[in-house]
Amino acid sequence: MWFQQEIHLPEMGRGFHLITDDVARALPCLNDVHIGMLHLQLMHTSALVNAQ
């Protein structure tokens, strides 16, 4: 199953920010997924994601 959706997160200042809760709120369908991969594409050139 493939699923694609564009989401928008609120602007945040410089520094490190945890976005897990923001992504989970924007994608409630993730509650039904038990195994999978989430790919995030950042549209801002100075943004970086560090996932663990």
C-alpha positions in Angstrom: 0.0 0.0 0.0 1.3 3.4 -0.9 0.1 6.7 0.6 1.1 10.2 -0.2 0.0 13.4 1.4 1.4 16.9 1.6 1.4 18.4 5.1 2.4 21.8 6.4 4.1 22.3 9.7 4.1 25.6 11.6 7.1 27.9 11.2 9.8 27.4 13.9 12.8 29.4 14.8 16.4 28.3 14.5 17.5 25.2 16.3 16.4 21.6 16.8 12.7 20.8 16.9 10.9 17.5 17.5 8.2 17.2 14.9 6.9 13.7 15.7 3.7 15.0 17.3 3.1 17.4 14.5 3.5 14.7 11.8 1.3 12.3 13.8 -1.5 14.9 14.1 -1.3 15.7 10.4 -1.4 12.0 9.4 -3.9 10.2 11.7 -4.0 7.3 9.3 -0.6 6.3 10.6 -2.4 4.8 13.6 -3.4 2.0 11.3 0.1 1.2 10.1 2.1 -1.4 12.0 5.2 -1.7 9.8 6.4 0.7 7.2 8.6 3.6 6.2 8.0 7.3 6.3 9.8 9.6 3.8 9.7 13.3 4.4 10.7 15.8 1.7 11.6 19.2 3.0 10.8 22.0 0.6 13.0 24.5 2.4 16.7 24.6 1.4 18.0 25.3 4.9 16.0 22.6 6.7 17.3 19.2 7.8 15.7 16.1 9.3 17.5 13.8 11.6 15.4 10.7 12.2 16.2 7.9 14.7 
